[in-house]
Amino acid sequence: MFQFFEDGKVLIVADDLTGANDAAVQFAETGLETVTLLEPGELACPSPIAQGTRVVAVSTESRNTDPAGADEAVRSVLSQVFPVFPAQTIFKKIDSTLRGNIEAELIALCDVAGAGPSTPVILSPAFPSNGRTVSGGYVLVQGVPLSQTFAGRDTLAPVRSSRVDSVFTKWRDKVGNVCFSVLEQGEESIRAEIKRLIAAGKPVIIGDALTDEDLVLVVRSALSLGRRLIWAGSAGLARALARTISAFISAPPSEPVSASGWASTRDITSASSDVPVAAKPVSGPAPARGRTLVLFGSLNPASAAQVEYAKRASACRVIEAPHDLDPAATCEEIESLTSGGQVAGDLAVVSYNVPRHGPPDEMARRVKAYFASVAQRVMRGKAFSSMVLSGGDVGRAVLSGLGITCMTVEKEVLPGIAFGRACDGEFAGTGIVTKAGGFGDAGALLRILTWMSTNGKVVES
């Protein structure tokens, strides 16, 4: 049953940095050494892939490219990764709101990985802990059809349909759905439905899921087939896969198991309960005192609400980007505030106030360049010892600008919100939180900063 986990390695392929980290942290939470690589070529370097690293996440940075560009990006990254990290378990991270080039990237991944046309792809964008569910093959965000949410108004790639199978054209005839009515009947029925769909020539199998336990049931049922699988989903499916494997491998002989050989659903789902992760200490160097620099480049209204909530709670000072996105003006303001002692705590820089004029892709490029420049100058001033980054493309630009090519992934601060440390360069050891723009409720940033004040301000001694 576990012949495809014998090497103990997992490769996660995402289309942006926050996606790579929110999937990777699910495996880190089970105790597996996990890293995210910003530059896949660094795999040849012994530092990022130390002995014992079990999970590697990479981002193709192809969320907003065209399908041909996404295909090329996946093939390029995997051609660098597979020779030095030939993982048998491959997880294709997809956006929980169906943004990006999902079909093109899955086809490229399966081709490079040598997955035949009948290899099952178990797919679900559901992430119940963050309000993303799948019912009848439709994605709902907090109970609202996806196309009616912010994702439907995305400036670069608005989502037009709430149906999961709408992302497929070339593979449309290969797609099947395990509906909630089947999930209600239990594991045996789910397994039988998966087998039926594969036999009917529909190996791309979408799983409904309203709860984390639903995802566990889908994962257990698929794994019990005892054959090679490709996984595709959001952090919710990654969590279910990581916890299911961990629960099975670590279950003592006396622990009751189901007829299919899996530990009970109760035991598995308890491993991913909603107990606040802030209560668990982060391993590694002792925390160092310092400020946290918050860089929010996302346009998602959730990000703006989080910053305003933290501001009202006096958790951080907020600086709005100038409309011309001049980084020098922002840096001078920050340096004046910190050197003059006017800001003793954390500070947030935001860009959601900047009017969006001109082509969206050009605006996105300017925003990334702005935050990268601000981070380089401010972080080198040594007034801040950690960062919170919101928006995958902005996060990647900031870290690359700081010369960071690899980071550990260690702790899930809040659902889908990951903490880790820079592995290399002058900022090695710096604590970093990455967050997708739409993740978290209004109080999320406040809770992150509270957590970082005692756990996240880590520097090398």
C-alpha positions in Angstrom: 0.0 0.0 0.0 2.9 2.4 0.8 5.2 1.3 -2.0 5.1 4.9 -3.4 6.2 6.4 0.0 9.3 4.1 0.5 11.7 6.9 -0.3 10.0 9.1 2.3 10.3 12.2 0.1 7.5 14.6 -1.0 7.8 17.2 -3.7 5.4 20.1 -3.8 5.1 22.2 -6.9 3.2 25.4 -6.6 2.6 28.4 -8.8 3.5 31.1 -6.2 5.5 31.4 -3.0 2.6 31.5 -0.5 1.0 28.5 -2.1 4.3 26.6 -1.8 4.6 27.4 1.9 1.0 26.8 2.9 1.1 23.3 1.5 4.7 22.6 2.8 3.8 23.6 6.3 1.2 20.9 6.5 4.1 18.3 6.2 6.4 20.3 8.5 3.7 20.1 11.2 4.0 16.3 11.2 7.7 16.6 12.0 9.2 16.3 8.5 12.2 18.5 7.7 10.8 20.9 5.1 12.3 23.6 2.9 11.0 25.9 0.2 13.3 26.8 -2.7 13.0 30.1 -4.4 15.7 29.1 -6.9 15.4 25.5 -7.9 19.0 25.5 -9.2 20.0 25.8 -5.5 19.1 22.1 -5.1 22.6 21.3 -6.3 23.9 23.2 -3.2 24.2 21.0 -0.1 23.0 23.8 2.2 19.3 24.0 1.3 18.9 20.2 1.0 20.6 19.0 4.1 20.7 15.4 5.0 17.3 14.5 6.4 15.2 17.0 4.4 12.1 15.0 3.5 9.9 17.7 1.9 10.9 20.2 -0.8 8.5 22.8 -2.1 9.2 24.9 -5.2 7.3 27.7 -7.0 7.2 28.0 -10.7 6.0 31.6 -10.4 3.5 31.0 -13.2 0.2 32.0 -11.6 -0.3 35.0 -13.9 1.5 33.7 -17.1 -0.3 32.2 -20.1 -0.8 28.4 -20.3 2.2 28.0 -22.6 4.4 29.9 -20.2 3.1 27.9 -17.3 3.8 24.6 -19.1 7.4 25.7 -19.8 7.9 26.9 -16.2 6.8 23.6 -14.7 9.0 21.6 -17.1 12.0 23.8 -16.4 11.7 23.6 -12.6 11.1 19.8 -12.6 14.1 19.2 -14.9 16.2 20.8 -12.2 14.5 19.2 -9.2 14.0 15.5 -10.2 17.7 14.7 -10.8 18.7 15.7 -7.2 15.4 15.1 -5.3 13.6 12.3 -7.1 10.5 12.2 -4.8 7.9 9.5 -5.5 5.1 11.5 -3.8 4.3 14.6 -5.9 1.8 17.2 -4.8 0.7 19.8 -7.3 -0.4 22.8 -5.2 -3.4 24.6 -6.8 -5.1 27.8 -5.7 -8.2 27.2 -3.5 -10.0 29.8 -5.6 -9.0 28.2 -8.9 -6.7 31.0 -10.1 -3.7 30.1 -12.3 -3.0 27.6 -15.1 -4.2 24.5 -13.3 -4.7 22.2 -16.4 -1.5 23.3 -18.2 0.6 22.7 -15.2 -0.9 19.4 -14.3 -0.4 18.1 -17.8 3.2 19.2 -17.8 3.8 17.7 -14.3 2.3 14.4 -15.2 4.4 14.2 -18.4 7.7 15.0 -16.7 6.9 12.7 -13.8 6.2 9.8 -16.1 2.6 9.5 -15.0 0.7 7.5 -17.6 -2.7 8.6 -19.0 -4.5 6.3 -16.6 -2.6 7.5 -13.4 -5.2 8.8 -11.0 -5.0 12.5 -10.2 -6.8 13.1 -6.8 -7.8 16.8 -6.9 -9.6 19.0 -4.4 -9.2 22.8 -3.9 -11.1 22.6 -0.6 -9.6 24.2 2.4 -12.4 24.0 5.0 -10.2 25.7 7.8 -10.1 28.8 5.6 -13.7 28.7 4.5 -13.1 27.1 1.1 -15.3 24.0 0.4 -16.4 22.0 -2.6 -19.9 20.8 -2.9 -21.3 19.1 -6.0 -18.1 20.0 -7.8 -18.6 23.7 -7.1 -16.2 25.8 -5.0 -17.7 27.9 -2.2 -15.9 30.6 -0.2 -17.6 31.1 3.2 -20.7 29.6 1.6 -20.7 32.0 -1.4 -20.1 30.6 -5.0 -16.5 31.3 -6.0 -17.4 33.5 -9.0 -19.3 35.9 -6.8 -16.4 36.5 -4.5 -13.2 38.6 -4.8 -11.7 35.9 -7.0 -14.3 36.8 -9.7 -13.0 40.4 -9.6 -9.3 39.6 -9.7 -7.5 42.2 -11.8 -5.1 39.8 -13.5 -7.1 36.6 -13.9 -10.7 36.8 -12.7 -12.4 33.5 -12.1 -15.5 33.2 -14.3 -16.9 29.9 -13.0 -17.3 28.2 -9.6 -17.1 24.7 -11.1 -13.9 22.9 -10.4 -14.0 21.1 -13.8 -14.2 24.4 -15.6 -10.4 24.7 -15.4 -10.1 21.8 -17.8 -10.5 21.8 -21.6 -8.0 19.2 -22.9 -8.7 16.9 -20.0 -12.4 17.7 -19.7 -13.5 14.2 -20.7 -11.1 12.7 -18.1 -12.7 14.4 -15.1 -15.0 12.7 -12.6 -16.4 13.8 -9.3 -16.8 12.0 -5.9 -19.9 13.8 -4.6 -20.8 14.4 -1.0 -23.5 11.8 -1.2 -20.8 9.2 -1.7 -18.6 10.6 1.1 -21.6 10.2 3.5 -21.5 6.5 2.8 -18.0 6.0 4.0 -14.6 4.8 2.9 -15.7 1.6 1.1 -18.1 3.6 -1.1 -15.6 6.3 -1.8 -13.0 3.7 -2.8 -15.5 1.9 -5.0 -16.5 5.2 -6.7 -12.8 6.1 -7.4 -12.3 2.7 -9.0 -15.5 3.1 -11.1 -14.4 6.5 -12.3 -10.9 5.2 -13.3 -12.4 2.3 -15.1 -14.7 4.7 -17.0 -11.7 6.6 -18.3 -12.0 9.5 -15.8 -8.8 9.3 -13.7 -8.9 13.0 -12.8 -11.0 12.8 -9.7 -12.4 15.8 -8.0 -13.4 15.3 -4.4 -16.2 17.1 -2.7 -15.3 18.3 0.9 -17.2 20.3 3.4 -14.9 19.5 6.3 -11.3 18.5 7.0 -12.6 15.0 7.8 -14.1 14.7 4.3 -10.6 15.3 2.9 -9.1 12.7 5.1 -11.7 10.2 3.9 -10.8 11.0 0.2 -7.1 10.6 0.9 -7.5 7.3 2.8 -9.7 5.9 0.2 -7.4 6.8 -2.6 -4.2 5.6 -0.8 -5.9 2.2 -0.1 -5.9 1.6 -3.9 -2.2 0.7 -3.5 -1.2 2.4 -6.8 0.7 5.5 -7.9 -1.2 8.7 -7.5 -0.7 12.4 -8.4 -2.1 14.8 -5.8 -3.5 18.2 -6.7 -5.1 20.5 -4.2 -4.9 23.4 -1.8 -3.4 23.3 1.7 -6.5 21.4 2.9 -5.7 18.4 0.8 -2.0 18.7 1.7 -2.9 18.6 5.4 -5.1 15.6 5.0 -2.4 13.7 3.0 0.4 14.7 5.5 -1.6 13.8 8.6 -3.0 10.6 7.2 0.4 9.3 6.2 1.9 10.4 9.6 -0.9 8.8 11.6 -0.5 5.5 9.8 3.2 5.3 10.0 3.4 6.4 13.7 0.4 4.3 14.9 1.5 1.9 17.7 0.7 -1.8 17.1 -2.0 -1.7 19.8 -3.9 1.2 18.1 -7.2 0.1 16.5 -7.2 0.4 12.7 -9.9 0.2 10.1 -10.5 -2.7 7.8 -8.4 -1.0 5.2 -5.4 -0.6 7.5 -5.8 3.0 8.4 -5.9 4.5 11.9 -9.4 5.7 12.9 -10.7 9.0 11.4 -10.9 10.4 15.0 -7.2 9.9 15.6 -6.1 11.4 12.3 -8.3 14.4 12.4 -7.3 15.2 15.9 -3.7 15.6 14.7 -5.0 18.6 12.6 -7.4 20.1 15.2 -7.9 23.8 15.6 -5.8 23.9 18.8 -3.9 27.2 18.5 -0.4 26.4 17.1 1.0 29.5 18.9 1.0 27.4 22.1 3.7 25.1 20.5 7.2 26.5 20.6 9.3 26.8 17.4 12.5 24.8 17.5 15.8 26.4 16.6 17.7 29.4 17.9 16.3 31.4 20.8 14.0 34.3 19.8 15.7 37.7 19.5 14.0 40.9 20.4 13.2 43.2 17.5 10.5 44.6 15.3 8.5 42.9 12.6 8.2 44.5 9.2 4.8 43.8 7.5 4.7 44.1 3.7 1.2 43.7 2.4 1.0 43.8 -1.4 -2.3 42.0 -1.9 -5.4 43.8 -3.2 -7.7 41.3 -1.5 -10.1 43.1 0.9 -9.3 40.6 3.6 -5.7 42.0 3.8 -6.9 45.6 4.1 -9.3 44.6 6.9 -6.5 42.7 8.7 -4.2 45.7 8.6 -6.9 48.1 9.8 -7.8 45.8 12.6 -4.2 45.6 13.8 -3.8 49.3 13.5 -6.9 50.0 15.6 -5.5 47.6 18.2 -2.3 49.6 18.2 -0.4 46.5 17.2 1.5 48.3 14.4 2.1 51.6 12.7 0.8 51.7 9.1 2.5 53.4 6.2 0.6 53.7 2.9 2.6 53.5 -0.3 2.8 56.7 -2.2 0.7 56.8 -5.3 3.7 57.0 -7.5 5.2 53.9 -5.7 8.5 55.7 -5.0 10.3 53.4 -2.5 12.7 56.2 -1.5 9.9 58.2 0.1 8.7 55.2 2.1 12.2 54.3 3.2 12.9 57.8 4.4 9.7 57.9 6.4 10.5 54.6 8.0 14.0 55.6 8.9 12.7 58.9 10.3 10.2 57.0 12.5 12.6 54.3 13.7 15.7 56.5 14.3 13.6 59.1 16.1 12.1 56.6 18.4 8.6 57.4 17.2 8.0 53.7 16.4 9.0 51.2 19.0 7.1 48.3 17.7 6.0 46.7 14.5 5.4 48.5 11.2 3.2 47.7 8.2 3.7 49.0 4.6 0.6 48.6 2.4 -0.2 49.3 -1.2 -4.0 48.7 -1.4 -4.5 52.4 -1.3 -2.6 53.0 -4.6 -4.9 53.7 -7.5 -4.7 51.0 -10.2 -4.2 52.6 -13.6 -2.8 51.1 -16.8 -2.3 47.5 -17.7 -2.7 45.2 -14.6 0.5 43.2 -15.4 2.5 46.4 -15.5 1.0 47.6 -12.2 1.8 44.3 -10.6 5.4 44.6 -11.8 5.7 48.1 -10.2 4.2 47.0 -6.9 6.6 44.1 -6.7 9.6 46.3 -7.5 8.4 48.8 -4.9 8.2 46.3 -2.0 11.5 44.6 -3.0 13.2 48.0 -2.9 11.7 49.0 0.4 12.6 45.6 2.0 16.2 45.8 0.8 16.9 49.2 2.3 14.8 48.8 5.5 16.0 45.3 6.4 19.6 46.3 5.9 19.1 49.1 8.4 18.8 46.4 11.1 15.8 48.0 12.7 13.6 44.9 12.0 14.4 41.3 12.6 11.5 39.5 11.0 8.9 39.9 8.2 5.3 39.2 7.4 4.7 39.0 3.7 1.2 38.9 2.1 0.8 38.2 -1.6 2.8 35.4 -3.2 4.3 37.5 -6.0 5.3 40.3 -3.6 6.7 37.8 -1.1 8.9 36.2 -3.8 10.1 39.6 -5.1 11.0 40.7 -1.5 12.9 37.5 -0.7 14.7 37.4 -4.0 15.7 41.0 -3.6 17.2 40.2 -0.2 19.3 37.4 -1.7 17.3 34.6 0.0 17.1 31.5 -2.2 15.8 29.0 0.4 13.8 29.1 3.6 12.8 26.5 6.1 9.1 25.9 6.7 8.4 25.1 10.3 5.1 26.2 11.8 1.5 26.9 10.8 0.7 30.1 12.7 -2.9 30.2 11.5 -4.6 28.0 8.9 -2.5 28.2 5.7 -0.2 30.9 7.2 3.3 29.6 7.4 6.4 30.6 9.5 10.0 29.7 8.6 13.5 31.1 8.4 15.8 32.3 5.7 18.5 29.6 5.1 21.1 31.6 3.3 22.7 35.0 2.7 23.1 38.0 5.0 19.6 37.4 6.4 20.0 33.8 7.3 17.9 33.0 10.4 15.4 35.8 9.8 11.9 34.8 10.8 9.4 35.0 7.9 5.7 34.6 7.8 4.0 34.2 4.3 0.3 34.6 3.8 -2.0 34.5 0.8 -3.9 37.8 0.6 -7.3 36.2 1.2 -6.3 34.0 4.1 -7.4 34.8 7.7 -10.2 36.8 9.3 -10.0 40.4 10.3 -7.9 39.6 13.4 -5.3 37.5 11.6 -2.5 40.0 11.4 -2.9 41.0 15.0 -2.6 37.3 16.1 0.4 36.8 13.8 2.2 39.8 15.3 1.4 38.6 18.8 2.8 35.2 18.0 5.9 36.7 16.3 6.6 38.8 19.4 7.6 35.6 21.3 8.2 33.0 18.7 9.2 34.5 15.4 12.0 37.1 15.8 14.8 34.7 15.1 18.3 35.7 14.0 21.6 33.8 13.8 23.8 34.4 16.9 
